[in-house]
Amino acid sequence: MRIREELASGGFEVSLVDPGPGRNPTSTAATMQSQEGVVAVVALVGDPERLGAELWILDRIGVVAQVRRLPVPAEDIDHLPEVLAIRTMEILNASTLQALLEATRARQAVSAVAAPKARPAISELRSAVGLEAGISILESVGDLEPAALPLARVRAWFGDKTFARLTLAGLGTRPRFASSIGSASIAQSVGLAEVGLALCPGARFRPTFTLGAGALYVHSEGQGSWPYAGLRQTRWAAALGGGLGVLARVDTRVSVAFEIGAVIAVPHPVVRFYDVESATLAFPAILASLTMVTWL
């Protein structure tokens, strides 16, 4: 009874079991094995006041049940219940700690096996749509000076390599062309709907190739030397474009793009002074751009 009280004071819920008429070790072992639904069974085998007595502990805390046999010290009978209770609690607490450690290792192993697929690296992350803004230089092959044009684009991905793009460039500088009978300032704007290919998915620097079609807008303001008079004229022309460049990733939301390409107007606009053809526009023209892309 005192062993039961000591174990109960240690936090264990203890119940007594009738060992039956048999007092031999075989019947005691059978009685211990028959106890179900408990984590441990403790039995005192033999006379504790004589040598040879043992404390049997059927430990079921772990995955596999174990039988532990402790010799009963007979030199201090008065404190024997406390001694046996302390040793029993030490064994059961050690088994509990070992079971917790094994369960933790098992959970960690399962987590390692069943871990979700790692997220792609930053280089693989991108949004489907990007807004682009920057500066461009449009220069027609000939005597007309280049024009600096603000440029804006909307870019949309279709897969890892292909994309569609809308390009608008205009409202920039107006190159001036002069002759002996007058001069003219030329305003130019270009708009293209394009499809493109970007190589090396996931790389920081991606070569790009584009083809597109759209329109070229030209507005000229002429000033003539007497007796000639200047005219104001506006003209639209179909435009074909193509280029190559590089798209450089800064982070997951920002990229920088540099491109250089050609624009051909059909039919191409012409600057004339009286009946002399002085300059042709976009036949072809070189369009170079440097932009920053913000991915939405």
Backbone bond lengths (Angstrom), bond angles and torsions (degrees), N, CA, C in turn:
res aa  C-N    CA-C-N  psi(-1)  N-CA   C-N-CA  omega(-1)  CA-C   N-CA-C  phi
1 M - - - 1.453 - - 1.527 111.21 -
2 R 1.341 116.33 -38.46 1.451 118.80 -178.59 1.537 110.81 -68.04
3 I 1.363 117.57 -33.20 1.470 119.66 176.65 1.518 109.90 -64.33
4 R 1.349 116.27 -40.87 1.458 120.42 178.13 1.520 110.67 -60.41
5 E 1.339 115.91 -43.00 1.474 119.48 -179.40 1.522 111.17 -64.87
6 E 1.338 116.74 -39.20 1.462 119.96 -179.56 1.545 110.54 -66.17
7 L 1.342 116.02 -42.75 1.456 118.73 178.91 1.520 111.40 -65.88
8 A 1.337 116.80 -39.34 1.463 120.13 178.45 1.517 110.93 -63.64
9 S 1.333 117.05 -37.67 1.465 119.39 178.62 1.519 111.81 -68.56
10 G 1.355 117.53 -20.28 1.459 121.71 177.97 1.516 113.15 -86.11
11 G 1.340 117.46 3.36 1.458 119.80 175.77 1.511 114.25 101.96
12 F 1.329 119.34 4.20 1.455 122.60 179.85 1.527 109.83 -94.53
13 E 1.308 116.10 144.19 1.466 121.61 173.16 1.524 107.76 -90.80
14 V 1.314 117.31 115.36 1.464 123.06 -168.81 1.523 109.90 -115.90
15 S 1.329 115.92 136.68 1.468 122.92 174.76 1.517 108.22 -129.99
16 L 1.347 115.77 144.96 1.462 121.48 177.57 1.516 109.66 -90.81
17 V 1.341 116.46 143.72 1.463 123.10 179.75 1.526 108.31 -124.43
18 D 1.319 115.83 134.14 1.462 121.03 177.42 1.518 109.19 -72.13
19 P 1.337 119.72 117.74 1.460 121.01 -177.75 1.524 113.58 -72.37
20 G 1.357 117.99 -8.01 1.456 119.87 -179.87 1.521 111.21 87.68
21 P 1.317 116.06 -178.43 1.475 119.32 -176.33 1.523 113.03 -69.11
22 G 1.349 116.23 -28.50 1.457 118.58 -178.29 1.507 111.60 -77.42
23 R 1.329 116.02 137.06 1.467 120.74 179.19 1.522 111.53 -118.94
24 N 1.309 117.63 9.89 1.463 120.20 -177.66 1.524 109.70 -84.95
25 P 1.322 117.47 162.49 1.462 120.07 -178.11 1.523 114.02 -58.69
26 T 1.361 117.90 -33.92 1.462 119.93 -178.11 1.517 111.05 -66.00
27 S 1.319 117.32 -47.30 1.464 120.48 179.83 1.531 111.06 -67.08
28 T 1.338 116.05 -34.53 1.468 119.04 178.18 1.526 110.74 -64.70
29 A 1.332 116.77 -42.70 1.456 120.47 178.43 1.521 111.32 -63.63
30 A 1.342 117.34 -41.25 1.460 120.60 178.66 1.526 110.76 -63.62
31 T 1.328 116.88 -40.75 1.464 119.41 178.56 1.526 111.12 -64.08
32 M 1.332 117.47 -39.98 1.464 120.91 178.65 1.525 110.95 -64.20
33 Q 1.340 117.26 -42.21 1.459 120.23 -179.40 1.522 111.90 -66.94
34 S 1.311 117.82 -28.01 1.468 120.78 -176.48 1.521 113.12 -77.40
35 Q 1.306 117.57 -10.34 1.461 119.92 -179.08 1.528 109.27 -80.40
36 E 1.299 117.01 116.31 1.462 122.33 -177.77 1.525 110.97 -111.20
37 G 1.320 115.06 154.99 1.465 119.98 177.99 1.510 114.21 77.91
38 V 1.327 118.67 16.49 1.458 121.71 178.89 1.527 108.31 -123.75
39 V 1.323 116.94 156.14 1.458 120.89 -178.93 1.521 112.08 -88.95
40 A 1.335 117.49 -19.48 1.456 119.71 -179.36 1.534 109.43 -158.45
41 V 1.345 114.67 148.37 1.466 122.09 175.12 1.519 106.81 -128.22
42 V 1.328 116.62 130.77 1.462 122.66 -176.49 1.526 108.26 -120.26
43 A 1.329 115.92 132.36 1.479 120.24 179.14 1.522 109.13 -138.22
44 L 1.321 116.20 141.65 1.467 122.89 175.37 1.519 107.43 -99.49
45 V 1.311 116.82 115.30 1.461 122.90 -176.20 1.527 108.79 -106.95
46 G 1.323 116.62 122.01 1.460 121.63 -179.46 1.518 111.67 96.06
47 D 1.333 114.03 177.94 1.469 121.31 -179.46 1.521 108.47 -89.42
48 P 1.346 118.55 117.45 1.480 119.56 -177.06 1.527 113.22 -64.80
49 E 1.355 117.57 -16.06 1.468 118.68 179.76 1.518 111.50 -86.81
50 R 1.340 117.14 -0.27 1.453 120.85 179.25 1.534 109.22 -123.81
51 L 1.306 113.65 159.08 1.457 118.90 178.56 1.518 109.90 -68.50
52 G 1.347 116.06 148.69 1.449 120.88 178.01 1.514 114.81 99.80
53 A 1.325 118.15 -10.60 1.463 120.08 178.05 1.536 109.58 -69.85
54 E 1.335 114.65 146.06 1.465 120.38 -177.53 1.533 110.53 -135.17
55 L 1.307 113.59 152.52 1.468 120.59 171.44 1.527 107.30 -105.28
56 W 1.354 115.10 118.39 1.451 120.45 179.46 1.530 109.39 -98.94
57 I 1.333 115.06 132.82 1.475 120.45 179.52 1.528 107.92 -126.16
58 L 1.338 116.31 115.26 1.467 121.36 172.77 1.534 107.50 -90.62
59 D 1.326 115.05 104.99 1.474 121.96 -173.10 1.532 108.79 -96.97
60 R 1.338 116.77 114.04 1.472 122.44 179.15 1.529 112.73 -111.68
61 I 1.311 116.50 16.33 1.466 118.87 -176.47 1.527 111.10 -69.36
62 G 1.323 117.26 -40.74 1.449 120.65 -179.60 1.521 112.79 -77.88
63 V 1.335 115.66 -174.76 1.465 120.25 179.20 1.515 110.78 -66.41
64 V 1.349 116.37 -38.16 1.462 122.08 179.98 1.518 108.84 -111.15
65 A 1.353 117.27 129.72 1.468 121.47 179.20 1.528 109.91 -67.88
66 Q 1.328 115.72 142.25 1.452 121.66 -179.83 1.528 109.42 -131.15
67 V 1.336 115.91 146.68 1.469 122.33 176.49 1.517 107.72 -107.71
68 R 1.315 114.66 124.35 1.463 120.27 -179.65 1.538 107.98 -116.15
69 R 1.337 116.01 132.80 1.475 121.68 -177.72 1.517 108.32 -119.03
70 L 1.336 114.95 122.10 1.468 120.99 -179.26 1.524 109.40 -115.66
71 P 1.331 118.18 130.36 1.479 119.07 174.90 1.526 110.24 -67.84
72 V 1.322 114.53 142.96 1.463 120.03 -178.85 1.516 108.79 -91.59
73 P 1.348 117.99 119.54 1.474 119.51 178.10 1.535 109.96 -72.08
74 A 1.332 115.96 125.40 1.473 120.15 -176.34 1.520 112.62 -97.53
75 E 1.352 117.71 -0.13 1.460 118.82 -174.21 1.523 112.97 -78.79
76 D 1.327 117.68 -18.98 1.466 119.86 -178.31 1.528 108.61 -133.44
77 I 1.310 116.78 77.61 1.456 122.28 -175.27 1.525 110.82 -65.90
78 D 1.318 117.01 -34.75 1.473 119.31 -176.19 1.532 112.07 -62.78
79 H 1.319 117.11 -34.60 1.463 120.35 -178.69 1.529 112.94 -105.21
80 L 1.340 115.80 14.61 1.459 119.94 -177.10 1.533 113.17 -60.47
81 P 1.345 120.17 -43.94 1.481 118.72 179.77 1.525 112.85 -58.66
82 E 1.344 116.15 -42.48 1.445 118.38 -179.93 1.522 111.73 -64.16
83 V 1.364 115.87 -41.16 1.454 120.41 -178.96 1.526 110.97 -63.45
84 L 1.363 115.80 -46.91 1.458 119.30 -179.46 1.531 111.69 -65.34
85 A 1.336 117.24 -38.07 1.458 120.57 179.48 1.528 111.00 -65.45
86 I 1.345 116.12 -40.66 1.466 119.72 -179.48 1.525 110.51 -65.89
87 R 1.333 116.77 -42.85 1.462 119.70 -180.00 1.530 111.00 -65.75
88 T 1.331 116.01 -39.24 1.471 119.55 178.09 1.529 110.75 -62.95
89 M 1.330 116.98 -45.02 1.468 119.94 -179.82 1.522 111.26 -65.59
90 E 1.347 117.13 -36.13 1.460 118.67 178.25 1.522 111.24 -62.93
91 I 1.343 115.95 -43.20 1.471 119.61 179.90 1.517 110.97 -64.94
92 L 1.345 117.76 -46.14 1.461 120.68 -177.89 1.528 111.59 -67.61
93 N 1.331 117.23 -38.12 1.474 119.46 177.63 1.528 110.86 -66.15
94 A 1.348 116.21 -39.06 1.463 118.79 177.89 1.526 110.73 -64.60
95 S 1.334 117.33 -39.60 1.462 120.37 177.80 1.526 111.09 -64.48
96 T 1.340 115.92 -40.17 1.464 119.62 179.22 1.528 111.10 -62.69
97 L 1.346 115.99 -43.62 1.462 119.92 179.65 1.524 111.21 -63.88
98 Q 1.336 117.21 -42.26 1.454 120.29 179.14 1.526 111.34 -64.11
99 A 1.344 117.21 -39.40 1.465 120.56 178.68 1.523 111.07 -64.34
100 L 1.344 116.96 -39.38 1.464 120.02 177.84 1.522 111.40 -64.38
101 L 1.332 117.05 -42.13 1.462 120.03 179.11 1.524 111.27 -64.02
102 E 1.328 117.42 -42.70 1.464 120.15 179.18 1.523 111.44 -64.96
103 A 1.356 115.73 -39.38 1.468 118.49 178.61 1.530 111.15 -65.23
104 T 1.353 116.83 -38.98 1.460 120.25 178.64 1.523 111.17 -64.42
105 R 1.338 116.63 -42.52 1.466 119.46 178.25 1.517 111.23 -63.97
106 A 1.342 116.11 -38.06 1.462 119.08 179.25 1.517 111.44 -65.26
107 R 1.352 116.97 -41.30 1.462 119.83 178.21 1.508 111.52 -64.33
108 Q 1.344 116.66 -39.73 1.462 119.80 178.90 1.525 111.16 -65.14
109 A 1.342 116.57 -37.93 1.462 119.59 178.12 1.515 111.10 -66.24
110 V 1.333 116.86 -41.37 1.460 120.27 178.23 1.511 110.99 -65.02
111 S 1.339 116.59 -39.88 1.468 120.15 179.01 1.513 110.83 -63.68
112 A 1.338 116.32 -38.53 1.465 119.06 179.78 1.523 111.11 -66.89
113 V 1.340 116.66 -37.45 1.466 119.79 -179.23 1.515 111.26 -73.91
114 A 1.361 115.54 -41.02 1.462 119.72 -174.12 1.514 113.00 -97.96
115 A 1.327 116.83 17.98 1.466 119.15 -179.48 1.513 109.87 -64.22
116 P 1.338 117.14 142.24 1.464 119.23 179.04 1.514 110.86 -65.85
117 K 1.308 113.98 158.14 1.456 120.41 178.75 1.510 110.49 -58.88
118 A 1.310 115.57 132.55 1.456 120.00 -177.46 1.518 110.87 -58.70
119 R 1.337 115.86 145.15 1.458 119.88 176.88 1.518 109.81 -66.07
120 P 1.275 116.87 147.90 1.457 119.04 179.90 1.513 111.44 -62.02
121 A 1.295 115.37 153.88 1.452 119.56 176.97 1.514 110.70 -63.70
122 I 1.336 113.87 163.97 1.459 118.17 -178.26 1.514 111.31 -56.78
123 S 1.334 115.85 -34.19 1.457 118.45 -178.19 1.515 112.57 -65.31
124 E 1.361 118.28 -19.75 1.447 120.56 -179.10 1.525 112.57 -91.80
125 L 1.316 116.75 -10.58 1.457 119.97 -175.93 1.521 110.48 -87.30
126 R 1.308 117.41 134.24 1.448 121.43 174.17 1.507 108.47 -160.81
127 S 1.321 116.25 154.90 1.454 121.05 176.27 1.514 109.13 -90.38
128 A 1.323 116.78 165.63 1.456 121.50 -175.50 1.519 112.16 -79.59
129 V 1.327 118.19 -25.80 1.470 121.92 -174.59 1.522 109.24 -126.92
130 G 1.339 115.63 138.83 1.454 120.86 177.20 1.522 111.57 -132.28
131 L 1.328 115.58 141.26 1.459 122.43 174.00 1.522 107.75 -102.87
132 E 1.339 115.57 136.22 1.458 120.92 -169.11 1.526 109.69 -130.93
133 A 1.317 116.72 137.65 1.465 120.73 178.35 1.517 108.93 -148.49
134 G 1.341 115.12 147.65 1.450 119.31 179.39 1.513 111.12 176.10
135 I 1.319 116.52 -152.91 1.451 123.11 -176.25 1.523 108.76 -124.02
136 S 1.337 115.14 148.58 1.461 119.92 178.50 1.524 109.15 -136.56
137 I 1.324 114.50 158.21 1.465 122.45 175.64 1.524 107.55 -120.37
138 L 1.342 115.84 123.58 1.469 121.57 177.84 1.520 107.83 -113.38
139 E 1.316 115.81 118.83 1.470 120.32 -178.41 1.517 109.48 -131.79
140 S 1.326 115.51 119.30 1.462 120.43 175.54 1.520 109.68 -81.49
141 V 1.318 115.35 142.64 1.459 119.86 178.24 1.531 108.43 -68.94
142 G 1.306 116.25 118.06 1.463 121.04 -176.88 1.514 110.97 146.70
143 D 1.329 115.51 -151.51 1.456 120.43 -174.56 1.517 113.64 -90.41
144 L 1.337 120.27 -10.03 1.459 121.89 -177.14 1.523 110.19 -75.94
145 E 1.313 115.81 135.80 1.464 121.05 179.50 1.529 110.59 -68.67
146 P 1.345 117.61 157.22 1.475 119.83 178.92 1.531 111.54 -70.99
147 A 1.310 114.70 155.16 1.458 121.43 177.73 1.532 108.82 -114.38
148 A 1.339 115.42 136.74 1.464 121.09 174.59 1.527 107.99 -93.26
149 L 1.332 116.65 121.53 1.458 121.58 -174.07 1.532 110.27 -125.42
150 P 1.317 119.50 127.96 1.464 120.38 168.16 1.526 109.53 -59.22
151 L 1.322 116.04 142.69 1.467 120.00 -175.32 1.528 109.48 -131.36
152 A 1.324 115.86 138.95 1.461 122.16 176.54 1.520 109.04 -132.91
153 R 1.333 114.92 145.21 1.453 120.22 179.94 1.524 110.31 -140.79
154 V 1.317 115.35 155.26 1.460 123.89 166.58 1.518 106.41 -121.86
155 R 1.342 115.56 125.85 1.462 120.64 -175.22 1.532 108.51 -120.98
156 A 1.324 117.85 134.54 1.466 122.83 179.00 1.519 109.48 -131.15
157 W 1.349 116.03 129.43 1.461 121.40 -179.37 1.529 110.60 -84.22
158 F 1.333 114.95 145.88 1.459 122.64 171.45 1.531 106.77 -130.94
159 G 1.314 116.02 82.66 1.459 120.73 -174.10 1.515 110.72 96.03
160 D 1.332 116.23 -168.66 1.460 121.62 -176.10 1.522 113.55 -80.93
161 K 1.336 117.73 -21.45 1.458 119.44 -173.40 1.519 113.98 -120.35
162 T 1.310 118.87 -32.84 1.462 120.98 -173.59 1.521 111.33 -95.84
163 F 1.338 115.60 149.80 1.457 120.96 178.40 1.523 108.80 -151.67
164 A 1.326 114.57 159.67 1.468 122.20 172.76 1.523 107.79 -115.74
165 R 1.342 116.07 153.82 1.459 118.82 -173.43 1.519 110.67 -152.11
166 L 1.297 115.41 144.19 1.467 122.97 173.07 1.520 107.24 -116.55
167 T 1.343 116.02 123.66 1.465 122.37 -177.14 1.524 110.01 -116.60
168 L 1.329 115.50 132.05 1.468 121.97 175.16 1.526 108.30 -131.56
169 A 1.329 116.97 126.69 1.462 121.82 177.58 1.521 108.29 -135.42
170 G 1.332 116.76 132.75 1.464 120.22 -178.89 1.502 112.06 173.74
171 L 1.363 115.11 -171.83 1.476 122.52 178.93 1.523 110.97 57.97
172 G 1.331 115.59 38.63 1.458 119.00 -179.43 1.516 112.15 -110.81
173 T 1.314 114.02 -151.34 1.464 119.66 -178.62 1.530 110.59 -69.97
174 R 1.344 114.73 158.69 1.465 120.68 -178.92 1.529 108.77 -117.80
175 P 1.312 117.47 101.26 1.474 119.51 177.66 1.535 110.28 -60.80
176 R 1.327 114.94 147.68 1.466 120.32 -178.23 1.529 109.14 -116.82
177 F 1.330 113.53 134.42 1.473 119.68 178.52 1.534 108.16 -116.46
178 A 1.304 116.51 131.62 1.473 120.57 -176.20 1.525 109.94 -123.20
179 S 1.325 113.49 147.91 1.466 121.14 174.80 1.518 107.98 -140.63
180 S 1.308 116.05 -177.46 1.474 120.47 -177.62 1.525 112.77 -70.71
181 I 1.331 117.18 -18.16 1.468 118.89 -177.65 1.524 113.18 -113.56
182 G 1.331 116.79 6.91 1.457 118.55 177.20 1.514 111.92 159.23
183 S 1.323 114.52 -174.74 1.467 120.69 179.72 1.527 108.30 -145.29
184 A 1.352 114.82 166.18 1.458 119.68 -179.92 1.526 109.21 -151.57
185 S 1.333 115.85 141.63 1.468 121.30 172.50 1.530 107.65 -103.25
186 I 1.322 114.95 139.57 1.452 120.79 -172.56 1.528 109.33 -119.03
187 A 1.342 117.57 120.33 1.463 123.16 172.81 1.520 108.40 -100.95
188 Q 1.323 117.28 133.51 1.461 121.29 -176.89 1.528 110.18 -131.56
189 S 1.304 115.15 142.78 1.464 122.51 173.38 1.523 107.37 -140.64
190 V 1.324 115.72 147.15 1.460 120.55 -179.89 1.519 109.35 -138.19
191 G 1.324 114.87 139.80 1.458 121.22 175.93 1.522 109.64 -131.51
192 L 1.346 116.43 133.46 1.455 121.16 -176.90 1.527 110.29 -135.74
193 A 1.329 116.20 138.26 1.467 122.57 167.41 1.529 106.22 -102.19
194 E 1.330 116.33 124.19 1.460 119.75 -168.68 1.525 112.46 -129.62
195 V 1.293 114.77 157.31 1.457 122.79 166.88 1.518 107.08 -119.94
196 G 1.341 115.76 148.31 1.451 118.38 -174.74 1.513 112.57 -143.16
197 L 1.313 114.04 166.09 1.458 122.98 177.87 1.521 107.85 -131.27
198 A 1.345 116.05 127.38 1.464 122.14 177.26 1.523 108.61 -116.20
199 L 1.312 116.91 119.67 1.454 121.82 -178.40 1.529 111.02 -83.23
200 C 1.330 115.71 170.94 1.474 123.60 173.75 1.523 112.79 57.97
201 P 1.343 119.59 62.35 1.472 120.72 178.27 1.524 111.21 -56.66
202 G 1.328 115.44 135.13 1.459 120.76 178.71 1.511 114.60 89.88
203 A 1.332 118.45 -14.88 1.461 120.63 -179.41 1.525 110.43 -78.28
204 R 1.320 115.72 157.03 1.465 119.47 178.49 1.529 111.16 -70.16
205 F 1.317 117.76 -36.70 1.464 122.38 179.11 1.530 108.22 -115.06
206 R 1.338 116.01 121.98 1.462 121.30 -175.76 1.529 110.39 -122.52
207 P 1.328 119.24 117.30 1.468 120.89 173.76 1.528 110.10 -63.99
208 T 1.343 116.45 141.32 1.462 121.20 -178.79 1.520 110.36 -129.08
209 F 1.344 114.73 149.60 1.466 122.58 177.14 1.520 107.23 -135.59
210 T 1.346 117.33 135.66 1.458 121.42 -177.09 1.525 111.33 -134.56
211 L 1.333 114.58 150.88 1.461 123.34 171.24 1.520 107.10 -137.22
212 G 1.361 115.97 141.57 1.456 117.98 -178.85 1.508 112.94 -159.32
213 A 1.306 113.18 173.47 1.461 120.56 177.84 1.512 108.01 -144.23
214 G 1.351 115.90 151.69 1.455 119.62 -179.11 1.512 111.16 -175.78
215 A 1.328 114.90 -133.71 1.462 119.27 -175.31 1.527 110.13 -143.27
216 L 1.346 114.76 151.95 1.463 122.85 174.34 1.523 107.98 -117.11
217 Y 1.322 115.82 130.31 1.466 122.10 178.46 1.526 107.78 -111.39
218 V 1.320 115.91 130.42 1.470 121.34 179.71 1.525 108.46 -130.73
219 H 1.315 115.09 130.34 1.475 120.95 174.65 1.525 107.81 -127.15
220 S 1.332 116.41 125.75 1.465 120.85 -178.39 1.526 109.87 -119.58
221 E 1.321 114.60 141.96 1.462 121.92 174.99 1.527 107.30 -123.70
222 G 1.358 115.85 111.07 1.457 120.51 -176.79 1.527 112.58 -99.15
223 Q 1.291 114.16 147.22 1.468 122.41 173.82 1.532 107.55 -127.14
224 G 1.339 115.90 119.39 1.459 119.97 -176.71 1.518 112.87 -99.87
225 S 1.307 114.65 152.55 1.470 121.08 173.03 1.537 107.66 -90.51
226 W 1.337 114.30 137.07 1.478 118.74 -175.05 1.515 110.23 -54.07
227 P 1.310 117.21 131.88 1.479 128.71 16.76 1.535 113.56 -98.89
228 Y 1.371 117.41 17.37 1.453 119.07 -177.70 1.529 109.96 -88.78
229 A 1.318 116.20 149.74 1.471 122.47 179.76 1.524 108.66 -114.34
230 G 1.327 114.80 143.03 1.468 120.54 177.58 1.525 111.77 -81.95
231 L 1.318 115.53 151.76 1.460 121.72 179.07 1.527 110.32 -122.77
232 R 1.315 114.42 153.42 1.468 120.98 170.44 1.526 107.90 -108.24
233 Q 1.321 115.30 128.15 1.448 119.29 -177.99 1.531 110.60 -138.35
234 T 1.326 114.54 146.00 1.467 121.98 176.40 1.510 108.81 -124.92
235 R 1.317 116.04 138.17 1.454 118.67 -178.20 1.530 109.82 -144.30
236 W 1.317 114.50 140.00 1.459 122.19 173.75 1.530 108.35 -111.15
237 A 1.325 116.22 145.72 1.458 120.88 177.43 1.519 108.99 -145.93
238 A 1.301 116.33 148.10 1.467 120.35 173.26 1.526 109.24 -66.55
239 A 1.321 115.46 147.16 1.463 119.88 -177.43 1.527 109.94 -133.66
240 L 1.318 115.29 139.68 1.457 123.54 173.37 1.518 108.20 -116.92
241 G 1.319 116.73 138.64 1.460 119.08 -177.39 1.515 112.16 -139.63
242 G 1.308 115.54 155.45 1.458 122.67 175.67 1.506 109.16 -159.06
243 G 1.307 116.82 149.78 1.457 118.08 -178.37 1.511 112.10 -162.90
244 L 1.309 114.23 173.91 1.457 122.37 174.83 1.512 108.33 -138.30
245 G 1.334 114.88 154.73 1.459 118.74 -177.21 1.507 111.39 -169.62
246 V 1.317 115.74 -160.32 1.455 121.92 178.88 1.526 108.21 -141.78
247 L 1.330 115.82 138.39 1.459 123.41 176.39 1.518 107.43 -110.15
248 A 1.326 116.69 115.82 1.461 122.13 -175.35 1.524 109.65 -109.18
249 R 1.323 116.66 124.33 1.464 121.50 179.92 1.525 110.49 -81.89
250 V 1.315 116.70 127.37 1.462 122.57 173.49 1.521 109.64 -91.74
251 D 1.320 118.32 -50.70 1.458 124.24 170.53 1.517 107.61 -151.60
252 T 1.338 116.94 -165.66 1.463 119.39 -174.89 1.511 112.98 -68.40
253 R 1.321 118.75 -18.21 1.460 121.45 -176.71 1.521 114.34 -113.71
254 V 1.306 118.65 -8.98 1.467 120.67 -174.00 1.525 109.17 -135.08
255 S 1.336 115.05 136.09 1.460 121.97 173.24 1.527 108.35 -135.67
256 V 1.321 115.85 162.26 1.463 122.70 175.41 1.529 107.49 -120.96
257 A 1.337 116.01 135.09 1.462 120.44 -178.15 1.523 110.05 -123.16
258 F 1.323 115.59 133.77 1.466 121.66 172.23 1.518 107.56 -123.54
259 E 1.358 116.35 130.82 1.456 120.61 -178.23 1.524 110.00 -141.62
260 I 1.315 114.21 152.30 1.453 121.04 173.20 1.529 107.01 -140.63
261 G 1.330 115.42 133.65 1.460 118.97 -176.23 1.516 111.38 -155.49
262 A 1.322 113.72 -174.31 1.470 120.73 -178.11 1.517 109.60 -121.51
263 V 1.351 115.64 145.25 1.461 123.10 175.56 1.523 107.36 -125.81
264 I 1.320 115.35 129.99 1.466 121.11 178.24 1.523 108.63 -121.31
265 A 1.327 117.14 125.35 1.467 122.77 178.13 1.524 109.66 -94.65
266 V 1.321 115.61 137.39 1.476 121.75 -179.99 1.529 108.94 -132.02
267 P 1.369 118.91 111.78 1.474 126.77 -7.89 1.527 109.69 -76.04
268 H 1.306 117.61 154.85 1.457 120.29 -174.98 1.534 110.24 -82.63
269 P 1.350 117.79 137.97 1.472 121.22 177.37 1.529 111.00 -68.10
270 V 1.325 114.83 152.81 1.474 121.72 -178.12 1.530 108.56 -131.78
271 V 1.325 115.85 137.21 1.459 121.40 172.99 1.529 107.83 -94.42
272 R 1.338 116.56 123.65 1.467 120.79 -178.44 1.529 109.77 -122.68
273 F 1.303 115.13 143.84 1.449 122.58 168.94 1.540 106.95 -116.39
274 Y 1.343 113.34 108.90 1.472 120.67 -173.01 1.525 107.52 62.24
275 D 1.274 121.66 -114.82 1.459 121.40 -179.27 1.527 112.02 -112.92
276 V 1.341 115.93 16.79 1.462 120.72 -178.61 1.530 109.55 -103.54
277 E 1.313 117.10 123.84 1.478 121.88 177.05 1.523 107.55 -78.34
278 S 1.349 114.41 114.88 1.469 119.60 -172.32 1.523 113.66 -101.67
279 A 1.332 118.04 -32.95 1.467 120.60 -177.68 1.521 109.16 -154.33
280 T 1.307 115.42 144.90 1.463 121.22 174.81 1.523 108.69 -111.45
281 L 1.315 115.73 147.92 1.467 120.89 -178.39 1.530 109.73 -115.27
282 A 1.326 114.46 135.19 1.468 122.51 173.79 1.525 112.90 56.01
283 F 1.332 115.04 46.56 1.464 117.77 177.10 1.539 110.67 -140.12
284 P 1.343 117.61 63.12 1.474 126.55 -7.25 1.514 110.34 -95.08
285 A 1.334 115.57 -179.96 1.462 122.50 172.59 1.522 108.69 -122.61
286 I 1.317 115.55 148.18 1.460 122.04 176.83 1.537 108.25 -97.87
287 L 1.333 115.99 127.18 1.459 120.99 178.14 1.523 108.47 -118.40
288 A 1.327 116.38 111.37 1.468 122.64 177.68 1.520 108.11 -112.62
289 S 1.333 117.18 140.25 1.463 120.61 -175.83 1.505 110.95 -142.49
290 L 1.333 114.65 148.31 1.467 123.09 172.19 1.513 106.88 -131.31
291 T 1.324 117.03 118.44 1.461 121.09 -173.26 1.524 110.77 -135.58
292 M 1.330 113.99 162.62 1.465 122.34 172.36 1.522 108.10 -113.35
293 V 1.336 116.07 133.26 1.468 121.85 -177.94 1.526 108.69 -108.61
294 T 1.319 115.55 128.81 1.460 121.43 173.51 1.517 108.20 -109.69
295 W 1.344 116.36 119.64 1.464 121.08 -177.79 1.516 109.85 -88.01
296 L 1.323 115.87 130.43 1.461 121.73 -177.12 1.524 110.44 -86.84
